[in-house]
Amino acid sequence: METFVKTHEPASLPDDLPAELLNRRAGAFVSLHKDGNLRGCIGTIVATQKNLAEEILQNAISACSKDPRFEPVTLDELDAIEYSVDVLGEPERVFDVKDLDVKRYGVIVENGQRRGLLLPDLEGVDTVEEQIAISKRKAGIRPEEKVALWRFEVIRHH
C-alpha cells in the first residue's frame, strides 16, 4: 500500500515470502485504521488472484484508493495508518441465526444478486442481529427482506 501511495504503482512481491502466502489461495480483507477510526476496507470473499500474497497486495491497494466511503490515502497519512489483514476461511451455509456468533464468525447475506459481508469481532458490533443488519445495508437489502446466510472464520493479522 505504501509503495502504491508513493508511486501509483503496485509493489513487487518480495522473493522470500512464506510458502503459505505463495501456495495458498483464499479471500482476504485489508482494513486500514487511522486514529482508531476505519480509513478503508476492501476484500474478496473468495480468491481472485493466483495466490494469497497477490490477493492481499491487490486488496491493500484497493483499500487505500478505491473504497467509495473514503478519499484515497495520501502521503502525509502513511505514518498514521494501521493495517490488519483477515484471511477468510471457506464460507459455510447456515439456516439458523443461532449458528452465528458475532465474535467468532463473519457473516455473508445474500438476496438474489445482492451480497453483503461483515467481518467478525468488530468493535461496536455486539450482536448477530446488528451484524446481519449492517451486512444487509452494505448490500442494499432492505431490513424486512429475507436473506440466505453464510458464516466464515478468519485469521486476523495485525
Residue pairs with C-beta under 8 A, 6 or more apart in sequence:
1 30
1 32
1 60
1 61
1 63
1 64
1 73
1 81
1 83
2 11
2 78
3 9
3 10
3 11
4 10
4 11
4 60
4 61
4 64
4 65
5 64
5 65
5 72
5 73
5 74
5 75
5 78
6 75
6 78
10 57
10 58
10 61
11 57
13 53
13 54
13 57
17 53
20 52
21 51
21 52
21 53
21 56
22 51
22 52
22 53
23 51
24 51
24 52
25 47
25 49
25 50
25 51
25 52
25 55
26 46
26 47
26 52
26 55
26 87
26 88
26 89
27 43
27 44
27 45
27 46
27 47
27 48
27 55
27 87
27 88
28 43
28 44
28 52
28 55
28 56
28 59
28 85
28 86
28 87
28 88
29 41
29 42
29 43
29 44
29 59
29 85
29 86
29 88
29 119
29 154
30 40
30 41
30 42
30 43
30 56
30 59
30 60
30 62
30 63
30 83
30 84
30 85
31 38
31 40
31 41
31 63
31 83
31 84
31 85
31 86
31 119
32 38
32 39
32 40
32 41
32 63
32 64
32 73
32 81
32 82
32 83
33 39
33 81
33 82
33 83
33 84
34 77
34 80
34 81
34 82
35 80
39 70
39 73
39 77
39 81
40 63
40 64
40 67
40 69
40 70
40 73
41 63
41 67
42 59
42 62
42 63
42 66
42 67
43 59
43 63
43 86
43 88
43 117
44 55
44 59
45 88
45 91
45 108
45 115
45 117
46 88
46 91
47 55
48 55
48 58
49 55
49 57
49 58
52 87
56 85
60 83
60 85
64 72
64 73
64 81
65 72
65 73
66 72
73 81
82 158
83 158
84 156
84 157
84 158
85 156
85 157
86 106
86 119
86 154
86 155
86 156
86 157
87 154
87 155
87 157
88 106
88 152
88 153
88 154
89 152
89 153
89 154
89 155
90 152
91 108
91 150
91 151
91 152
92 150
92 151
92 152
93 148
93 149
93 150
94 100
94 149
94 150
94 151
95 149
97 128
97 129
97 132
97 149
99 151
100 107
100 128
100 131
100 132
100 149
100 151
101 120
101 128
102 120
102 121
102 125
102 126
102 127
102 128
102 130
102 131
103 120
103 121
104 120
104 121
104 153
105 120
105 151
105 152
105 153
106 117
106 118
106 119
106 120
106 151
106 152
106 153
106 154
107 117
107 118
107 120
107 128
107 131
107 132
107 135
107 149
107 150
107 151
108 115
108 116
108 117
108 135
108 149
108 150
108 151
108 152
109 115
109 116
109 117
109 132
109 135
109 136
109 139
109 141
109 147
109 148
109 149
110 139
110 147
110 148
110 149
110 150
111 139
111 141
111 145
111 146
111 147
111 148
114 139
114 140
114 141
115 139
116 134
116 135
116 136
116 137
116 138
116 139
116 140
116 141
117 135
117 138
118 125
118 131
118 134
118 135
118 138
119 154
120 153
120 154
121 156
125 131
125 134
132 147
132 149
133 143
136 142
136 143
136 145
136 147
141 147
